[in-house]
Amino acid sequence: MEQKTDELTQIETVTLSHYNQNAEAFWHGTKDHDVVQNYEAFLAPFPKDQKLDILDFGCGPGRDVKYFQSLGHRPVGLDGSDVFCNMARSYTGCEILHQKFLSLALPQHAYDGIFANASLFHVPSQELPRVLDELQAALRPGGILFLSNPRGEGEGWSGQRYGHYLQLDSSKVFMENAGFKVLDHYYRPTGKPIHEQPWLAIVVMKPPARQ
Ligand SMILES: C[S@@+](CC[C@H](N)C(=O)[O-])C[C@H]1O[C@@H](n2cnc3c(N)ncnc32)[C@H](O)[C@@H]1O
């Protein structure tokens, strides 16, 4: 069923107020999460010594912006929660864009990579193709998009947060329709049986420039 503008606005407003209201608890609950596997998968396609322009899409309080900065990259965060934006700015000193996923205003061909850790699933299915097109346009040719999302089927409210859940095959359809090439995927946490791995991480590439 088609979602109207009012409903999409409500999805963003309610989800973002949840994050705003629970920002400190979120920080304490996630600042020590071990996402090294995701960092490595995201950075693997790049030459080891290349310093990268990275957009952390849905950066939250800035844990991953700080990590990419510590490696000498040039990360820029983006989040729709003004509380998280302020936390990420003071934690990292980096540029943090206060933008909502459904009304992005990104520069074109500006980033080598986009790291979307636990964020893209907040985009309703109806809007996902448009948002993926905008992310693709923000990447340089050959640029990398990393996404990690809770997997499942369908979409709707989980408490005050709206989520859209995909499995590998349905994720691939969205990615390939947007013109990305799927390079890698894995389930998390690593080393568990599949039914105990609620997270699906995928690495995709924007086509390189024609020679
Ligand atoms: C589960 S948190 C993940 C945060 C961070 N990437 C991490 O791994 O800890 C989802 C993030 O997406 C942001 N977010 C959710 N919906 C959004 C929207 N419509 N526009 C912009 N940001 C949004 C939230 O504010 C939050 O920071």
PDBQT file of the ligand as one rigid body, heavy atoms in Angstrom, charges set to zero:
ROOT
HETATM    1  C1  LIG A 301      20.273   1.837  15.085  1.00  0.00    +0.000 C 
HETATM    2  S1  LIG A 301      20.918   3.472  14.995  1.00  0.00    +0.000 S 
HETATM    3  C2  LIG A 301      22.570   3.158  14.356  1.00  0.00    +0.000 C 
HETATM    4  C3  LIG A 301      23.561   4.232  14.734  1.00  0.00    +0.000 C 
HETATM    5  C4  LIG A 301      25.011   3.948  14.358  1.00  0.00    +0.000 C 
HETATM    6  N1  LIG A 301      25.185   3.811  12.922  1.00  0.00    +0.000 N 
HETATM    7  C5  LIG A 301      25.494   2.705  15.058  1.00  0.00    +0.000 C 
HETATM    8  O1  LIG A 301      25.855   1.728  14.388  1.00  0.00    +0.000 OA
HETATM    9  O2  LIG A 301      25.522   2.722  16.295  1.00  0.00    +0.000 OA
HETATM   10  C6  LIG A 301      20.063   4.193  13.609  1.00  0.00    +0.000 C 
HETATM   11  C7  LIG A 301      20.481   5.619  13.320  1.00  0.00    +0.000 C 
HETATM   12  O3  LIG A 301      19.750   6.098  12.193  1.00  0.00    +0.000 OA
HETATM   13  C8  LIG A 301      19.243   7.401  12.492  1.00  0.00    +0.000 C 
HETATM   14  N2  LIG A 301      17.983   7.565  11.762  1.00  0.00    +0.000 N 
HETATM   15  C9  LIG A 301      16.886   6.774  11.824  1.00  0.00    +0.000 A 
HETATM   16  N3  LIG A 301      15.941   7.210  10.979  1.00  0.00    +0.000 NA
HETATM   17  C10 LIG A 301      16.458   8.309  10.360  1.00  0.00    +0.000 A 
HETATM   18  C11 LIG A 301      15.978   9.196   9.362  1.00  0.00    +0.000 A 
HETATM   19  N4  LIG A 301      14.779   9.047   8.807  1.00  0.00    +0.000 N 
HETATM   20  N5  LIG A 301      16.785  10.191   8.954  1.00  0.00    +0.000 NA
HETATM   21  C12 LIG A 301      18.026  10.356   9.481  1.00  0.00    +0.000 A 
HETATM   22  N6  LIG A 301      18.535   9.553  10.442  1.00  0.00    +0.000 NA
HETATM   23  C13 LIG A 301      17.767   8.542  10.873  1.00  0.00    +0.000 A 
HETATM   24  C14 LIG A 301      19.046   7.410  13.984  1.00  0.00    +0.000 C 
HETATM   25  O4  LIG A 301      19.008   8.714  14.518  1.00  0.00    +0.000 OA
HETATM   26  C15 LIG A 301      20.213   6.577  14.459  1.00  0.00    +0.000 C 
HETATM   27  O5  LIG A 301      21.360   7.350  14.672  1.00  0.00    +0.000 OA
ENDROOT
TORSDOF 0
